[in-house]
Amino acid sequence: MTTTESPVADNGVNVQALLDAREVLKGAPEAAQFTWRATSQWQNGVHTQVRVQPFFGLGEEQSHEAEHVFDADHPAVFAAEDNGITPIEYLLVGLSSCLSAGVASVAQNRGIQLRSVEASVEGNHDIRGILGADSDVRNGFNDIRVSFKIDADATPEEIEALVAQSQKRSAVFDALTNPTDVTVEVV
């Protein structure tokens, strides 16, 4: 560009609405308390169908525009029907989508135009733990690696900063890297 003005980025994120919500919620922390929900129904074998629709936030019950349905299963190499991705793969889906959404939001806020954002996520998993073959092996991932390829009107340093800020604000990254209390009960 030959002018000193930067073009306004349009990555499809309504940053003003997010900034306005942040200001309102600073003075109303009770409205910032959300409860996300999912219900599952066993189908057959290790196939489960999960539904996501209502949630609580802003002090009242809310709904997505439509119910979202997800199938979880195991691949044929586990003697299953492969009706969906494995539950642990859903963690990778959540992490990559949360970080990518963060990159788009931070870029929009900083006036950086994105052309493409690709995230590759891999997790190493020793399944001897979940099979009970070795009690010293944990049940979950040993490690997870996220790699971004971002094409944007930005320097490499600015792109690194986008990813770092996205990681800092990611709910899924936080849930995976910090202990979260989980209660399981039979009702």
Rosetta constraint file for C-alpha pairs under 8 A:
AtomPair CA 6 CA 111 HARMONIC 7.92 0.50
AtomPair CA 7 CA 111 HARMONIC 7.66 0.50
AtomPair CA 8 CA 111 HARMONIC 5.78 0.50
AtomPair CA 8 CA 112 HARMONIC 7.74 0.50
AtomPair CA 8 CA 113 HARMONIC 7.60 0.50
AtomPair CA 9 CA 107 HARMONIC 7.93 0.50
AtomPair CA 9 CA 108 HARMONIC 5.91 0.50
AtomPair CA 9 CA 111 HARMONIC 4.95 0.50
AtomPair CA 9 CA 112 HARMONIC 5.43 0.50
AtomPair CA 9 CA 113 HARMONIC 4.42 0.50
AtomPair CA 9 CA 114 HARMONIC 7.64 0.50
AtomPair CA 10 CA 108 HARMONIC 6.54 0.50
AtomPair CA 10 CA 113 HARMONIC 6.33 0.50
AtomPair CA 11 CA 104 HARMONIC 6.32 0.50
AtomPair CA 11 CA 105 HARMONIC 7.81 0.50
AtomPair CA 11 CA 107 HARMONIC 7.73 0.50
AtomPair CA 11 CA 108 HARMONIC 5.93 0.50
AtomPair CA 11 CA 113 HARMONIC 6.45 0.50
AtomPair CA 11 CA 114 HARMONIC 6.29 0.50
AtomPair CA 12 CA 108 HARMONIC 7.97 0.50
AtomPair CA 13 CA 104 HARMONIC 6.98 0.50
AtomPair CA 13 CA 105 HARMONIC 5.84 0.50
AtomPair CA 13 CA 108 HARMONIC 6.43 0.50
AtomPair CA 14 CA 18 HARMONIC 6.72 0.50
AtomPair CA 15 CA 19 HARMONIC 6.09 0.50
AtomPair CA 15 CA 105 HARMONIC 6.68 0.50
AtomPair CA 15 CA 108 HARMONIC 6.71 0.50
AtomPair CA 15 CA 109 HARMONIC 5.98 0.50
AtomPair CA 16 CA 20 HARMONIC 5.97 0.50
AtomPair CA 17 CA 21 HARMONIC 6.06 0.50
AtomPair CA 18 CA 22 HARMONIC 6.15 0.50
AtomPair CA 19 CA 23 HARMONIC 6.38 0.50
AtomPair CA 20 CA 24 HARMONIC 6.30 0.50
AtomPair CA 21 CA 25 HARMONIC 5.98 0.50
AtomPair CA 22 CA 26 HARMONIC 6.22 0.50
AtomPair CA 23 CA 27 HARMONIC 7.24 0.50
AtomPair CA 24 CA 28 HARMONIC 6.49 0.50
AtomPair CA 25 CA 29 HARMONIC 5.43 0.50
AtomPair CA 25 CA 31 HARMONIC 6.63 0.50
AtomPair CA 25 CA 32 HARMONIC 6.06 0.50
AtomPair CA 28 CA 32 HARMONIC 7.15 0.50
AtomPair CA 29 CA 33 HARMONIC 7.10 0.50
AtomPair CA 30 CA 58 HARMONIC 7.76 0.50
AtomPair CA 30 CA 59 HARMONIC 7.19 0.50
AtomPair CA 31 CA 57 HARMONIC 6.54 0.50
AtomPair CA 31 CA 58 HARMONIC 4.22 0.50
AtomPair CA 31 CA 59 HARMONIC 5.13 0.50
AtomPair CA 32 CA 57 HARMONIC 6.77 0.50
AtomPair CA 32 CA 58 HARMONIC 6.06 0.50
AtomPair CA 33 CA 57 HARMONIC 6.05 0.50
AtomPair CA 33 CA 58 HARMONIC 7.05 0.50
AtomPair CA 33 CA 59 HARMONIC 7.61 0.50
AtomPair CA 34 CA 55 HARMONIC 7.34 0.50
AtomPair CA 34 CA 56 HARMONIC 5.33 0.50
AtomPair CA 34 CA 57 HARMONIC 4.35 0.50
AtomPair CA 34 CA 58 HARMONIC 7.22 0.50
AtomPair CA 35 CA 55 HARMONIC 5.76 0.50
AtomPair CA 35 CA 56 HARMONIC 4.98 0.50
AtomPair CA 35 CA 57 HARMONIC 6.61 0.50
AtomPair CA 36 CA 54 HARMONIC 7.72 0.50
AtomPair CA 36 CA 55 HARMONIC 5.01 0.50
AtomPair CA 36 CA 56 HARMONIC 6.69 0.50
AtomPair CA 37 CA 52 HARMONIC 6.40 0.50
AtomPair CA 37 CA 53 HARMONIC 7.45 0.50
AtomPair CA 37 CA 54 HARMONIC 6.78 0.50
AtomPair CA 37 CA 55 HARMONIC 5.85 0.50
AtomPair CA 38 CA 50 HARMONIC 6.51 0.50
AtomPair CA 38 CA 51 HARMONIC 5.65 0.50
AtomPair CA 38 CA 52 HARMONIC 4.76 0.50
AtomPair CA 38 CA 53 HARMONIC 7.40 0.50
AtomPair CA 39 CA 50 HARMONIC 5.54 0.50
AtomPair CA 39 CA 51 HARMONIC 5.34 0.50
AtomPair CA 39 CA 52 HARMONIC 6.68 0.50
AtomPair CA 40 CA 48 HARMONIC 6.47 0.50
AtomPair CA 40 CA 49 HARMONIC 5.50 0.50
AtomPair CA 40 CA 50 HARMONIC 4.16 0.50
AtomPair CA 40 CA 51 HARMONIC 6.23 0.50
AtomPair CA 41 CA 48 HARMONIC 5.65 0.50
AtomPair CA 41 CA 49 HARMONIC 5.34 0.50
AtomPair CA 41 CA 50 HARMONIC 6.44 0.50
AtomPair CA 42 CA 46 HARMONIC 7.62 0.50
AtomPair CA 42 CA 47 HARMONIC 6.30 0.50
AtomPair CA 42 CA 48 HARMONIC 4.35 0.50
AtomPair CA 42 CA 49 HARMONIC 6.37 0.50
AtomPair CA 43 CA 47 HARMONIC 5.42 0.50
AtomPair CA 43 CA 48 HARMONIC 5.24 0.50
AtomPair CA 43 CA 49 HARMONIC 6.70 0.50
AtomPair CA 44 CA 48 HARMONIC 7.30 0.50
AtomPair CA 45 CA 80 HARMONIC 6.98 0.50
AtomPair CA 45 CA 81 HARMONIC 7.99 0.50
AtomPair CA 46 CA 72 HARMONIC 7.94 0.50
AtomPair CA 46 CA 73 HARMONIC 5.53 0.50
AtomPair CA 46 CA 74 HARMONIC 6.77 0.50
AtomPair CA 46 CA 80 HARMONIC 6.89 0.50
AtomPair CA 47 CA 71 HARMONIC 7.08 0.50
AtomPair CA 47 CA 72 HARMONIC 5.65 0.50
AtomPair CA 47 CA 73 HARMONIC 4.31 0.50
AtomPair CA 47 CA 74 HARMONIC 7.32 0.50
AtomPair CA 47 CA 81 HARMONIC 7.68 0.50
AtomPair CA 47 CA 82 HARMONIC 7.97 0.50
AtomPair CA 47 CA 83 HARMONIC 6.63 0.50
AtomPair CA 47 CA 84 HARMONIC 7.63 0.50
AtomPair CA 48 CA 71 HARMONIC 5.92 0.50
AtomPair CA 48 CA 72 HARMONIC 5.26 0.50
AtomPair CA 48 CA 73 HARMONIC 6.42 0.50
AtomPair CA 49 CA 69 HARMONIC 6.93 0.50
AtomPair CA 49 CA 70 HARMONIC 5.77 0.50
AtomPair CA 49 CA 71 HARMONIC 4.56 0.50
AtomPair CA 49 CA 72 HARMONIC 6.27 0.50
AtomPair CA 50 CA 69 HARMONIC 5.66 0.50
AtomPair CA 50 CA 70 HARMONIC 5.06 0.50
AtomPair CA 50 CA 71 HARMONIC 6.18 0.50
AtomPair CA 50 CA 72 HARMONIC 7.63 0.50
AtomPair CA 51 CA 67 HARMONIC 6.74 0.50
AtomPair CA 51 CA 68 HARMONIC 5.69 0.50
AtomPair CA 51 CA 69 HARMONIC 4.57 0.50
AtomPair CA 51 CA 70 HARMONIC 6.41 0.50
AtomPair CA 52 CA 67 HARMONIC 5.75 0.50
AtomPair CA 52 CA 68 HARMONIC 5.13 0.50
AtomPair CA 52 CA 69 HARMONIC 6.45 0.50
AtomPair CA 53 CA 63 HARMONIC 5.73 0.50
AtomPair CA 53 CA 64 HARMONIC 5.59 0.50
AtomPair CA 53 CA 66 HARMONIC 6.77 0.50
AtomPair CA 53 CA 67 HARMONIC 4.61 0.50
AtomPair CA 53 CA 68 HARMONIC 6.41 0.50
AtomPair CA 54 CA 61 HARMONIC 7.00 0.50
AtomPair CA 54 CA 62 HARMONIC 5.73 0.50
AtomPair CA 54 CA 63 HARMONIC 4.41 0.50
AtomPair CA 54 CA 64 HARMONIC 6.53 0.50
AtomPair CA 55 CA 61 HARMONIC 5.96 0.50
AtomPair CA 55 CA 62 HARMONIC 5.23 0.50
AtomPair CA 55 CA 63 HARMONIC 6.00 0.50
AtomPair CA 55 CA 64 HARMONIC 7.98 0.50
AtomPair CA 56 CA 60 HARMONIC 5.63 0.50
AtomPair CA 56 CA 61 HARMONIC 4.44 0.50
AtomPair CA 56 CA 62 HARMONIC 5.49 0.50
AtomPair CA 57 CA 61 HARMONIC 6.37 0.50
AtomPair CA 57 CA 62 HARMONIC 6.54 0.50
AtomPair CA 70 CA 84 HARMONIC 7.70 0.50
AtomPair CA 71 CA 83 HARMONIC 6.47 0.50
AtomPair CA 71 CA 84 HARMONIC 4.81 0.50
AtomPair CA 71 CA 85 HARMONIC 7.03 0.50
AtomPair CA 72 CA 83 HARMONIC 6.68 0.50
AtomPair CA 72 CA 84 HARMONIC 4.50 0.50
AtomPair CA 72 CA 85 HARMONIC 5.15 0.50
AtomPair CA 72 CA 86 HARMONIC 5.35 0.50
AtomPair CA 72 CA 87 HARMONIC 5.85 0.50
AtomPair CA 73 CA 80 HARMONIC 7.17 0.50
AtomPair CA 73 CA 81 HARMONIC 7.12 0.50
AtomPair CA 73 CA 82 HARMONIC 5.52 0.50
AtomPair CA 73 CA 83 HARMONIC 5.47 0.50
AtomPair CA 73 CA 84 HARMONIC 4.89 0.50
AtomPair CA 73 CA 85 HARMONIC 5.70 0.50
AtomPair CA 73 CA 86 HARMONIC 5.21 0.50
AtomPair CA 73 CA 87 HARMONIC 7.28 0.50
AtomPair CA 74 CA 78 HARMONIC 6.28 0.50
AtomPair CA 74 CA 79 HARMONIC 7.90 0.50
AtomPair CA 74 CA 80 HARMONIC 5.47 0.50
AtomPair CA 74 CA 81 HARMONIC 6.80 0.50
AtomPair CA 74 CA 82 HARMONIC 5.14 0.50
AtomPair CA 74 CA 83 HARMONIC 7.37 0.50
AtomPair CA 74 CA 84 HARMONIC 6.97 0.50
AtomPair CA 74 CA 85 HARMONIC 6.45 0.50
AtomPair CA 74 CA 86 HARMONIC 5.20 0.50
AtomPair CA 75 CA 79 HARMONIC 7.08 0.50
AtomPair CA 75 CA 80 HARMONIC 5.62 0.50
AtomPair CA 75 CA 81 HARMONIC 6.38 0.50
AtomPair CA 75 CA 82 HARMONIC 4.34 0.50
AtomPair CA 75 CA 83 HARMONIC 7.93 0.50
AtomPair CA 75 CA 85 HARMONIC 7.64 0.50
AtomPair CA 75 CA 86 HARMONIC 7.67 0.50
AtomPair CA 76 CA 80 HARMONIC 4.85 0.50
AtomPair CA 76 CA 81 HARMONIC 5.81 0.50
AtomPair CA 76 CA 82 HARMONIC 5.85 0.50
AtomPair CA 85 CA 89 HARMONIC 6.21 0.50
AtomPair CA 85 CA 90 HARMONIC 7.15 0.50
AtomPair CA 86 CA 90 HARMONIC 6.77 0.50
AtomPair CA 87 CA 91 HARMONIC 7.17 0.50
AtomPair CA 88 CA 92 HARMONIC 7.13 0.50
AtomPair CA 88 CA 140 HARMONIC 7.77 0.50
AtomPair CA 89 CA 93 HARMONIC 6.40 0.50
AtomPair CA 90 CA 94 HARMONIC 6.09 0.50
AtomPair CA 91 CA 95 HARMONIC 6.12 0.50
AtomPair CA 92 CA 96 HARMONIC 6.05 0.50
AtomPair CA 92 CA 121 HARMONIC 6.29 0.50
AtomPair CA 92 CA 122 HARMONIC 7.32 0.50
AtomPair CA 92 CA 123 HARMONIC 7.62 0.50
AtomPair CA 93 CA 97 HARMONIC 6.04 0.50
AtomPair CA 94 CA 98 HARMONIC 5.93 0.50
AtomPair CA 94 CA 172 HARMONIC 6.49 0.50
AtomPair CA 95 CA 99 HARMONIC 6.10 0.50
AtomPair CA 95 CA 172 HARMONIC 5.48 0.50
AtomPair CA 95 CA 173 HARMONIC 6.18 0.50
AtomPair CA 96 CA 100 HARMONIC 5.98 0.50
AtomPair CA 96 CA 119 HARMONIC 6.15 0.50
AtomPair CA 96 CA 120 HARMONIC 7.40 0.50
AtomPair CA 96 CA 121 HARMONIC 6.53 0.50
AtomPair CA 96 CA 146 HARMONIC 7.56 0.50
AtomPair CA 97 CA 101 HARMONIC 6.00 0.50
AtomPair CA 98 CA 102 HARMONIC 6.20 0.50
AtomPair CA 98 CA 170 HARMONIC 6.12 0.50
AtomPair CA 98 CA 171 HARMONIC 7.37 0.50
AtomPair CA 98 CA 172 HARMONIC 6.46 0.50
AtomPair CA 98 CA 173 HARMONIC 7.96 0.50
AtomPair CA 99 CA 103 HARMONIC 6.25 0.50
AtomPair CA 99 CA 163 HARMONIC 7.56 0.50
AtomPair CA 99 CA 166 HARMONIC 5.63 0.50
AtomPair CA 99 CA 167 HARMONIC 6.18 0.50
AtomPair CA 99 CA 170 HARMONIC 6.14 0.50
AtomPair CA 99 CA 173 HARMONIC 7.77 0.50
AtomPair CA 100 CA 104 HARMONIC 6.38 0.50
AtomPair CA 100 CA 117 HARMONIC 7.05 0.50
AtomPair CA 100 CA 118 HARMONIC 7.77 0.50
AtomPair CA 100 CA 119 HARMONIC 7.03 0.50
AtomPair CA 100 CA 166 HARMONIC 7.71 0.50
AtomPair CA 101 CA 105 HARMONIC 6.18 0.50
AtomPair CA 101 CA 166 HARMONIC 7.95 0.50
AtomPair CA 102 CA 106 HARMONIC 5.97 0.50
AtomPair CA 102 CA 163 HARMONIC 7.82 0.50
AtomPair CA 102 CA 165 HARMONIC 7.69 0.50
AtomPair CA 102 CA 166 HARMONIC 4.48 0.50
AtomPair CA 102 CA 167 HARMONIC 7.58 0.50
AtomPair CA 102 CA 169 HARMONIC 7.38 0.50
AtomPair CA 102 CA 170 HARMONIC 6.89 0.50
AtomPair CA 103 CA 107 HARMONIC 5.92 0.50
AtomPair CA 103 CA 162 HARMONIC 5.59 0.50
AtomPair CA 103 CA 163 HARMONIC 5.87 0.50
AtomPair CA 103 CA 165 HARMONIC 7.74 0.50
AtomPair CA 103 CA 166 HARMONIC 5.41 0.50
AtomPair CA 104 CA 108 HARMONIC 6.08 0.50
AtomPair CA 104 CA 114 HARMONIC 7.42 0.50
AtomPair CA 105 CA 109 HARMONIC 6.22 0.50
AtomPair CA 106 CA 110 HARMONIC 6.12 0.50
AtomPair CA 106 CA 162 HARMONIC 6.08 0.50
AtomPair CA 106 CA 165 HARMONIC 7.20 0.50
AtomPair CA 106 CA 166 HARMONIC 6.91 0.50
AtomPair CA 107 CA 111 HARMONIC 6.02 0.50
AtomPair CA 107 CA 112 HARMONIC 4.79 0.50
AtomPair CA 107 CA 113 HARMONIC 6.82 0.50
AtomPair CA 107 CA 114 HARMONIC 7.28 0.50
AtomPair CA 107 CA 162 HARMONIC 6.41 0.50
AtomPair CA 108 CA 112 HARMONIC 5.84 0.50
AtomPair CA 108 CA 113 HARMONIC 7.01 0.50
AtomPair CA 112 CA 152 HARMONIC 6.90 0.50
AtomPair CA 112 CA 153 HARMONIC 5.99 0.50
AtomPair CA 112 CA 154 HARMONIC 6.44 0.50
AtomPair CA 113 CA 152 HARMONIC 5.65 0.50
AtomPair CA 113 CA 153 HARMONIC 5.47 0.50
AtomPair CA 113 CA 154 HARMONIC 7.82 0.50
AtomPair CA 114 CA 150 HARMONIC 7.59 0.50
AtomPair CA 114 CA 151 HARMONIC 6.20 0.50
AtomPair CA 114 CA 152 HARMONIC 4.31 0.50
AtomPair CA 114 CA 153 HARMONIC 6.59 0.50
AtomPair CA 115 CA 150 HARMONIC 7.72 0.50
AtomPair CA 115 CA 151 HARMONIC 5.34 0.50
AtomPair CA 115 CA 152 HARMONIC 5.40 0.50
AtomPair CA 115 CA 153 HARMONIC 7.97 0.50
AtomPair CA 116 CA 149 HARMONIC 7.93 0.50
AtomPair CA 116 CA 150 HARMONIC 5.72 0.50
AtomPair CA 116 CA 151 HARMONIC 5.14 0.50
AtomPair CA 116 CA 152 HARMONIC 7.00 0.50
AtomPair CA 117 CA 148 HARMONIC 7.04 0.50
AtomPair CA 117 CA 149 HARMONIC 5.96 0.50
AtomPair CA 117 CA 150 HARMONIC 4.56 0.50
AtomPair CA 117 CA 151 HARMONIC 6.53 0.50
AtomPair CA 118 CA 148 HARMONIC 5.64 0.50
AtomPair CA 118 CA 149 HARMONIC 5.13 0.50
AtomPair CA 118 CA 150 HARMONIC 6.34 0.50
AtomPair CA 119 CA 146 HARMONIC 6.64 0.50
AtomPair CA 119 CA 147 HARMONIC 5.60 0.50
AtomPair CA 119 CA 148 HARMONIC 4.51 0.50
AtomPair CA 119 CA 149 HARMONIC 6.45 0.50
AtomPair CA 120 CA 146 HARMONIC 5.70 0.50
AtomPair CA 120 CA 147 HARMONIC 5.16 0.50
AtomPair CA 120 CA 148 HARMONIC 6.45 0.50
AtomPair CA 121 CA 144 HARMONIC 7.04 0.50
AtomPair CA 121 CA 145 HARMONIC 5.64 0.50
AtomPair CA 121 CA 146 HARMONIC 4.53 0.50
AtomPair CA 121 CA 147 HARMONIC 6.47 0.50
AtomPair CA 122 CA 144 HARMONIC 5.61 0.50
AtomPair CA 122 CA 145 HARMONIC 5.30 0.50
AtomPair CA 122 CA 146 HARMONIC 6.68 0.50
AtomPair CA 123 CA 141 HARMONIC 6.01 0.50
AtomPair CA 123 CA 142 HARMONIC 7.20 0.50
AtomPair CA 123 CA 143 HARMONIC 5.60 0.50
AtomPair CA 123 CA 144 HARMONIC 4.17 0.50
AtomPair CA 123 CA 145 HARMONIC 6.33 0.50
AtomPair CA 124 CA 141 HARMONIC 5.62 0.50
AtomPair CA 124 CA 142 HARMONIC 5.50 0.50
AtomPair CA 124 CA 143 HARMONIC 5.61 0.50
AtomPair CA 124 CA 144 HARMONIC 6.56 0.50
AtomPair CA 125 CA 139 HARMONIC 7.97 0.50
AtomPair CA 125 CA 140 HARMONIC 6.44 0.50
AtomPair CA 125 CA 141 HARMONIC 4.63 0.50
AtomPair CA 125 CA 142 HARMONIC 5.66 0.50
AtomPair CA 125 CA 143 HARMONIC 7.67 0.50
AtomPair CA 126 CA 137 HARMONIC 7.14 0.50
AtomPair CA 126 CA 138 HARMONIC 7.71 0.50
AtomPair CA 126 CA 139 HARMONIC 7.57 0.50
AtomPair CA 126 CA 140 HARMONIC 7.86 0.50
AtomPair CA 126 CA 141 HARMONIC 7.37 0.50
AtomPair CA 126 CA 142 HARMONIC 7.31 0.50
AtomPair CA 127 CA 131 HARMONIC 6.27 0.50
AtomPair CA 127 CA 139 HARMONIC 6.90 0.50
AtomPair CA 128 CA 132 HARMONIC 6.04 0.50
AtomPair CA 128 CA 133 HARMONIC 4.90 0.50
AtomPair CA 128 CA 134 HARMONIC 5.67 0.50
AtomPair CA 128 CA 137 HARMONIC 6.53 0.50
AtomPair CA 128 CA 139 HARMONIC 7.80 0.50
AtomPair CA 129 CA 133 HARMONIC 6.24 0.50
AtomPair CA 129 CA 134 HARMONIC 5.72 0.50
AtomPair CA 129 CA 135 HARMONIC 6.20 0.50
AtomPair CA 129 CA 136 HARMONIC 7.35 0.50
AtomPair CA 129 CA 137 HARMONIC 4.73 0.50
AtomPair CA 129 CA 138 HARMONIC 5.21 0.50
AtomPair CA 129 CA 139 HARMONIC 4.60 0.50
AtomPair CA 129 CA 140 HARMONIC 7.91 0.50
AtomPair CA 130 CA 138 HARMONIC 7.68 0.50
AtomPair CA 130 CA 139 HARMONIC 4.95 0.50
AtomPair CA 130 CA 140 HARMONIC 7.98 0.50
AtomPair CA 138 CA 142 HARMONIC 7.70 0.50
AtomPair CA 150 CA 159 HARMONIC 7.37 0.50
AtomPair CA 152 CA 159 HARMONIC 7.78 0.50
AtomPair CA 154 CA 158 HARMONIC 5.77 0.50
AtomPair CA 154 CA 159 HARMONIC 6.34 0.50
AtomPair CA 155 CA 159 HARMONIC 6.30 0.50
AtomPair CA 156 CA 160 HARMONIC 6.17 0.50
AtomPair CA 157 CA 161 HARMONIC 6.22 0.50
AtomPair CA 158 CA 162 HARMONIC 6.26 0.50
AtomPair CA 159 CA 163 HARMONIC 6.43 0.50
AtomPair CA 160 CA 164 HARMONIC 6.15 0.50
AtomPair CA 161 CA 165 HARMONIC 6.07 0.50
AtomPair CA 162 CA 166 HARMONIC 6.12 0.50
AtomPair CA 163 CA 167 HARMONIC 6.09 0.50
AtomPair CA 164 CA 168 HARMONIC 6.17 0.50
AtomPair CA 165 CA 169 HARMONIC 6.32 0.50
AtomPair CA 166 CA 170 HARMONIC 5.89 0.50
AtomPair CA 167 CA 173 HARMONIC 6.51 0.50
AtomPair CA 168 CA 174 HARMONIC 7.99 0.50
AtomPair CA 169 CA 174 HARMONIC 7.96 0.50
AtomPair CA 170 CA 174 HARMONIC 6.18 0.50
AtomPair CA 171 CA 175 HARMONIC 6.14 0.50
AtomPair CA 172 CA 176 HARMONIC 6.17 0.50
AtomPair CA 173 CA 177 HARMONIC 6.10 0.50
AtomPair CA 174 CA 178 HARMONIC 5.74 0.50
AtomPair CA 175 CA 179 HARMONIC 6.96 0.50
AtomPair CA 175 CA 180 HARMONIC 6.36 0.50
